[in-house]
Amino acid sequence: MTLKEWQILEQIQTLGELAKRLRVADTTNPAMLVHKWLKGKAFPRKENLERIVKATRGKVTPNDF
């Protein structure tokens, strides 16, 4: 499942809310970082991949990027 599909499934409305739910590692602008992941412009770092897998209960994995 893609991160975007999970966002829709969980009815998460904003990128800020998505970043908060994923517990994105401290960055200047977590919402912008999540946006780049959704658009395929960036690949999450290892610590963020681990957070994504945990937050989505394994529904989104590194192979989904």
N, C-alpha and C positions, 0 to 999 in steps of 0.2 A: 504494500500500500504506500502511496506517495504521501509526503507530508501535507500536501494540499488536500488530498482525499481525507486524511485524518482530521485536518482542520474543519472541513465541511461536515464530516461525520459527528464531530464533537460540538458543532455549531459555535465555533470560535469566530467572532466577528471581526476582530482587529489584529493587526500584526503585533501590536504591543501586548495584547492579551495572549496571543500565541507564544511570544517570547517568554512571557511570565510563566505560562503553563509548562513550557519546556525547560524552564530554569536555565536559560542561556547564560553561559559564563559571562562575567562582567565585561562589557564593552561600552564604548561611548554611546552607541545607538543600537540596542538589541533588536528593535523592530526592523531597522534597515538591514541588519545582518540576516535575519529570518527571511526578509524579502529577497535577498540575493540567493539564499538557498532555494526558495520556491521557484525562482526564475532560472536556476541552473547557472548563475554567474559566480557562485562560490560553493566550495565543498566544506561542510562542517569539520572542525578540528576534532581530534580524538575525544577530548573531554565533552564536547558538545554532542558528538555522536552517541556517547554513552548516556548522556542525559536524555536525548531524544528517544532512544530505545526504552529507557526506564519510564519516561513520562507517557509513552504511547503503549506501554505494557507489551512491547515487542512487535507491535503492528507496523512500525516503521523501522527499518534496519538500514545499516550502511549500504547494502546492495540496492536500496530503493532510491539512491541519489544518482 
